[in-house]
Amino acid sequence: MRYRGRIAPTPTGYLHLGHAATFWRAFLRARNAGGSLVFRIEDLDPQRCRPEFSSAAIGDLRWLGIDWEEGPDQGGPFAPYVQSQRHDWFLLVWEKLHQGGFIYPCTRSRRDVATAAGAPHDEDAEENEPVFPAEWRPAPAAARAFSSPGAVNWRFRVPDGESISFADQIQGTRQWTAGQDFGDFLVWRKDGVPAYELAVVADDHAMQITEVVRGADLLKSTARQLLLYRALGWEPPQWAHTDLLCDAQGRRLAKRHDALSLRTLREQGFSPREVLARAGISSA
């Protein structure tokens, strides 16, 4: 299959240097492979995502010199390219997982899981999510009673003790053990919104993405997503996780680092080449 890559920002703030580095590499990998690049807005969080950040992401990345063949600004054969407009598709994927017996309703909150884990963690970091206690899993009949997601969370039942490994194009072979390194994970939220793992797998499959280029903070997430691909009977893409950029204190760059946002650097008069250099990559 012809190479198809993607860049998929979440519009909860302005893009920063870390995004520039990752998205530029995604752009180059698509060009070097003679393939195409898809731009997708992942705006599933109604409380934090804002349309002005979506527009800013398109403008800032175009200014940086990144081009794509499909996206919300120009359409394409797999439109819409905005996740909040793809609810019907996500619901079909939920139904397939439900019919296969892979998911179950869950009334436990993140706070419940964190308390059970007995250790501090960063609840906003996917890689640091505590392991969901296996004894909290309900009986299979609890899932069969639902014909639609309803107002409860839904979790994927992981195969405890199974080793999940994959060969990353940048990071090499990586491996995690289900039930130890990560537990049953969210696929649908009680507010009616699909969770990240389900949505990204569903859209990467639907848009025929052959390689996912993203930050190394999502390496463990890939192990979860491989379980979803298998449950759904879909072929997974290749993976390429880029190293993360850190600030002067060694903290991973986040959208709170406004001084390092592309929008701020543009306003300060930096050129695209200078911004890419600050991100540690060459525009050549």
Backbone torsions as a table, in degrees:
resi	resn	phi	psi	omega
1	MET	NA	139.7	178.5
2	ARG	-60.9	142.1	-177.2
3	TYR	-59.5	131.5	172.9
4	ARG	-134.9	115.4	176.6
5	GLY	-106.9	178.8	178.5
6	ARG	-154.9	154.2	166.9
7	ILE	-123.4	137.1	-169.5
8	ALA	-141.2	76.2	-180.0
9	PRO	-71.8	151.8	173.4
10	THR	-103.3	119.2	-172.4
11	PRO	-81.9	65.7	176.4
12	THR	-107.4	6.1	-179.8
13	GLY	173.2	-179.0	178.5
14	TYR	-77.1	145.5	178.1
15	LEU	-67.0	146.7	-179.0
16	HIS	-117.6	-172.7	-176.3
17	LEU	-60.7	-34.5	178.0
18	GLY	-62.4	-41.2	175.8
19	HIS	-63.5	-42.0	-179.9
20	ALA	-57.8	-44.5	-178.7
21	ALA	-64.2	-46.3	-178.2
22	THR	-67.9	-46.5	-176.7
23	PHE	-69.4	-32.7	176.7
24	TRP	-65.4	-40.3	178.5
25	ARG	-66.2	-37.3	176.4
26	ALA	-63.0	-41.8	178.2
27	PHE	-61.6	-46.8	-178.9
28	LEU	-66.1	-40.1	-179.5
29	ARG	-63.9	-38.2	177.0
30	ALA	-66.6	-42.6	-179.5
31	ARG	-67.5	-44.2	-178.4
32	ASN	-65.5	-26.2	178.7
33	ALA	-88.5	-1.8	-178.0
34	GLY	68.2	27.6	-176.6
35	GLY	-107.7	-154.8	-178.0
36	SER	-128.0	160.2	-177.5
37	LEU	-122.6	135.3	179.2
38	VAL	-108.4	136.6	174.5
39	PHE	-107.3	123.5	-178.1
40	ARG	-130.5	133.7	176.1
41	ILE	-92.4	121.9	-179.4
42	GLU	-103.6	82.5	-170.9
43	ASP	-110.8	46.8	-173.6
44	LEU	-80.5	-16.4	-179.4
45	ASP	-87.8	101.9	-174.8
46	PRO	-68.3	-19.2	-178.1
47	GLN	-82.7	-27.8	-172.0
48	ARG	-114.6	-26.8	-177.1
49	CYS	-79.8	138.3	-178.5
50	ARG	-134.1	140.1	-176.6
51	PRO	-61.4	-29.6	179.7
52	GLU	-66.5	-29.4	176.8
53	PHE	-75.1	-30.3	174.7
54	SER	-64.4	-47.1	178.9
55	SER	-62.8	-40.4	-179.8
56	ALA	-64.9	-38.2	179.8
57	ALA	-62.3	-43.8	178.6
58	ILE	-62.7	-47.3	-178.6
59	GLY	-64.9	-43.6	-177.3
60	ASP	-67.8	-38.9	-179.5
61	LEU	-73.8	-35.1	173.6
62	ARG	-62.4	-43.1	178.5
63	TRP	-61.4	-37.7	-179.2
64	LEU	-67.0	-21.3	179.6
65	GLY	109.6	9.9	179.5
66	ILE	-89.5	131.1	177.5
67	ASP	-118.9	153.4	176.2
68	TRP	-140.1	157.4	-176.4
69	GLU	-92.3	-23.3	-178.9
70	GLU	-138.0	144.0	179.1
71	GLY	172.7	176.8	-177.2
72	PRO	-66.9	-21.0	-179.3
73	ASP	-87.9	-9.7	-177.6
74	GLN	-143.3	-0.5	176.9
75	GLY	76.5	-165.7	-178.3
76	GLY	153.2	174.6	-174.4
77	PRO	-69.9	-12.4	-178.1
78	PHE	-116.9	24.7	178.9
79	ALA	-63.6	155.4	2.8
80	PRO	-79.6	153.5	-179.0
81	TYR	-104.1	28.2	176.9
82	VAL	-125.7	118.9	-171.2
83	GLN	-62.9	-32.0	-179.8
84	SER	-65.2	-13.4	178.2
85	GLN	-99.2	8.5	-173.9
86	ARG	-117.2	27.6	-173.4
87	HIS	-61.2	-40.8	-178.0
88	ASP	-60.8	-37.8	178.2
89	TRP	-67.1	-43.7	179.6
90	PHE	-63.4	-36.4	179.0
91	LEU	-64.8	-37.2	176.3
92	LEU	-62.8	-39.4	179.0
93	VAL	-68.3	-41.6	174.9
94	TRP	-56.4	-44.1	-178.5
95	GLU	-62.5	-38.7	179.3
96	LYS	-66.4	-41.7	176.5
97	LEU	-65.9	-39.6	179.3
98	HIS	-63.8	-46.2	-179.6
99	GLN	-64.3	-30.9	179.8
100	GLY	-81.3	-6.0	178.8
101	GLY	76.2	22.8	-176.5
102	PHE	-90.1	-14.4	-174.1
103	ILE	-129.3	162.1	-179.4
104	TYR	-148.6	154.2	178.3
105	PRO	-74.0	147.0	-175.1
106	CYS	-142.4	129.2	178.9
107	THR	-100.2	-0.9	-179.7
108	ARG	-75.4	140.3	179.5
109	SER	-93.3	169.6	174.3
110	ARG	-59.8	-37.2	179.6
111	ARG	-64.8	-38.9	176.6
112	ASP	-59.0	-46.4	-177.8
113	VAL	-65.5	-41.8	-179.6
114	ALA	-63.5	-40.0	179.5
115	THR	-65.8	-40.5	179.3
116	ALA	-65.5	-33.2	-179.3
117	ALA	-68.9	-28.6	175.7
118	GLY	70.5	22.2	-179.5
119	ALA	-144.9	146.5	178.1
120	PRO	-69.1	150.8	178.9
121	HIS	-159.7	169.2	177.0
122	ASP	-96.4	107.6	-175.2
123	GLU	-67.1	-17.8	-179.8
124	ASP	-87.2	-5.2	-176.4
125	ALA	-102.8	117.7	-178.9
126	GLU	-56.1	-41.6	-174.0
127	GLU	-70.5	-15.2	-178.0
128	ASN	-106.9	11.8	-179.5
129	GLU	-64.4	129.6	-179.5
130	PRO	-66.6	156.7	-178.1
131	VAL	-75.0	128.6	179.0
132	PHE	-70.2	127.1	-178.1
133	PRO	-62.1	126.4	-177.8
134	ALA	-62.3	-28.8	-178.2
135	GLU	-70.6	-11.0	177.5
136	TRP	-85.9	-4.7	179.6
137	ARG	-65.5	134.2	177.8
138	PRO	-81.1	170.6	175.4
139	ALA	-67.9	152.6	-179.4
140	PRO	-54.3	-30.6	-179.1
141	ALA	-62.4	-24.6	179.7
142	ALA	-63.5	-34.1	178.9
143	ALA	-78.8	-36.6	-177.4
144	ARG	-65.7	-20.2	-179.1
145	ALA	-73.5	-11.0	-177.9
146	PHE	-103.5	138.2	172.9
147	SER	-109.3	-8.1	175.7
148	SER	-147.8	165.6	-174.6
149	PRO	-56.1	-39.6	-179.1
150	GLY	70.6	-171.3	-175.1
151	ALA	-95.6	47.2	176.4
152	VAL	-135.3	159.4	172.2
153	ASN	-74.3	154.8	175.0
154	TRP	-126.4	135.4	-179.4
155	ARG	-119.7	150.9	174.4
156	PHE	-89.1	130.9	-179.5
157	ARG	-82.8	109.4	-176.4
158	VAL	-81.6	152.4	178.3
159	PRO	-81.0	95.0	-174.9
160	ASP	-51.9	131.1	176.6
161	GLY	87.3	-8.9	-179.8
162	GLU	-79.4	136.5	177.5
163	SER	-86.2	127.5	178.9
164	ILE	-112.1	116.8	-179.0
165	SER	-131.9	157.5	176.7
166	PHE	-157.7	157.6	178.8
167	ALA	-97.9	114.4	178.8
168	ASP	-90.7	139.5	-175.9
169	GLN	-68.7	-17.7	-179.6
170	ILE	-115.8	-45.0	-172.7
171	GLN	-90.5	-7.6	-178.2
172	GLY	82.9	-165.5	-178.2
173	THR	-73.1	130.2	179.2
174	ARG	-126.1	150.4	-173.7
175	GLN	-147.8	139.2	174.9
176	TRP	-137.3	158.4	178.2
177	THR	-110.2	121.1	179.2
178	ALA	-65.5	137.3	-178.9
179	GLY	88.8	-13.3	177.0
180	GLN	-118.0	-55.4	179.1
181	ASP	-80.8	-25.4	174.9
182	PHE	-156.2	152.9	-177.9
183	GLY	-114.9	-161.2	178.2
184	ASP	-58.0	125.6	-172.4
185	PHE	-114.4	157.0	-178.9
186	LEU	-68.1	137.2	170.8
187	VAL	-122.1	-17.6	179.7
188	TRP	-150.7	136.3	-177.5
189	ARG	-97.9	154.2	-176.5
190	LYS	-66.7	-14.5	176.4
191	ASP	-86.3	10.1	175.6
192	GLY	87.4	13.7	-176.8
193	VAL	-111.2	132.7	175.5
194	PRO	-65.8	144.1	177.0
195	ALA	-75.6	165.2	-176.0
196	TYR	-53.5	-46.6	-173.2
197	GLU	-60.0	-46.9	179.6
198	LEU	-65.4	-47.2	-174.5
199	ALA	-62.6	-43.4	-175.8
200	VAL	-70.7	-37.9	176.7
201	VAL	-65.8	-45.8	-179.2
202	ALA	-59.5	-44.7	-176.4
203	ASP	-77.2	-36.6	176.9
204	ASP	-63.2	-36.8	176.3
205	HIS	-68.7	-48.5	-176.7
206	ALA	-62.3	-34.6	-178.4
207	MET	-92.1	8.0	174.1
208	GLN	57.8	42.6	178.7
209	ILE	-72.8	129.2	-178.5
210	THR	-99.1	-20.7	175.9
211	GLU	-146.2	132.8	177.6
212	VAL	-103.7	118.6	174.9
213	VAL	-108.3	121.2	-178.7
214	ARG	-158.5	179.7	-175.5
215	GLY	-73.0	154.3	-178.0
216	ALA	-67.9	-11.3	175.7
217	ASP	-67.2	-12.4	-178.7
218	LEU	-105.5	16.4	179.0
219	LEU	-60.5	-49.0	-179.8
220	LYS	-65.1	-32.8	177.9
221	SER	-60.1	-32.0	179.2
222	THR	-62.2	-37.8	178.2
223	ALA	-61.4	-42.8	177.5
224	ARG	-62.5	-44.4	-176.3
225	GLN	-66.6	-32.1	176.2
226	LEU	-62.7	-34.5	176.0
227	LEU	-66.1	-37.6	176.9
228	LEU	-66.3	-44.0	178.1
229	TYR	-57.2	-43.8	-178.9
230	ARG	-65.7	-43.8	-179.7
231	ALA	-62.0	-35.4	-178.1
232	LEU	-85.9	-8.5	179.8
233	GLY	74.8	29.1	-177.8
234	TRP	-109.0	150.5	176.3
235	GLU	-80.4	125.4	-179.9
236	PRO	-76.6	159.0	175.4
237	PRO	-79.1	178.4	167.7
238	GLN	-80.0	165.0	-175.7
239	TRP	-129.5	142.8	176.0
240	ALA	-145.3	103.0	-176.4
241	HIS	-102.4	119.3	-176.6
242	THR	-82.3	151.8	175.7
243	ASP	-64.6	150.1	-177.2
244	LEU	-88.4	147.1	173.5
245	LEU	-89.8	144.9	179.7
246	CYS	-123.2	159.0	177.2
247	ASP	-84.9	-173.7	-176.1
248	ALA	-63.6	-21.7	179.6
249	GLN	-93.8	4.9	178.9
250	GLY	83.6	8.9	178.7
251	ARG	-88.4	142.4	178.5
252	ARG	-59.5	136.1	178.6
253	LEU	-61.2	138.7	177.2
254	ALA	-139.1	173.7	-176.3
255	LYS	-68.9	-10.9	174.9
256	ARG	-72.8	-14.5	179.1
257	HIS	-83.7	70.4	-173.8
258	ASP	-62.4	-30.9	-178.8
259	ALA	-64.5	-20.2	-179.6
260	LEU	-108.7	15.8	177.5
261	SER	-76.9	151.1	178.9
262	LEU	-62.0	-37.0	-179.4
263	ARG	-63.6	-43.7	179.2
264	THR	-66.1	-44.0	180.0
265	LEU	-63.4	-38.3	176.0
266	ARG	-60.9	-46.4	-178.2
267	GLU	-65.3	-26.2	178.8
268	GLN	-83.3	-2.4	174.9
269	GLY	95.8	8.0	177.1
270	PHE	-68.9	143.8	175.9
271	SER	-86.6	161.9	176.2
272	PRO	-55.3	-40.4	179.7
273	ARG	-63.0	-40.8	179.9
274	GLU	-67.5	-37.5	178.5
275	VAL	-65.1	-44.3	178.7
276	LEU	-63.4	-37.1	177.9
277	ALA	-64.2	-40.1	178.3
278	ARG	-66.7	-26.4	176.8
279	ALA	-82.6	-1.4	175.7
280	GLY	85.2	19.6	178.8
281	ILE	-133.1	159.8	-179.8
282	SER	-100.1	140.7	178.1
283	SER	-84.6	-2.9	-177.6
284	ALA	-70.2	NA	NA
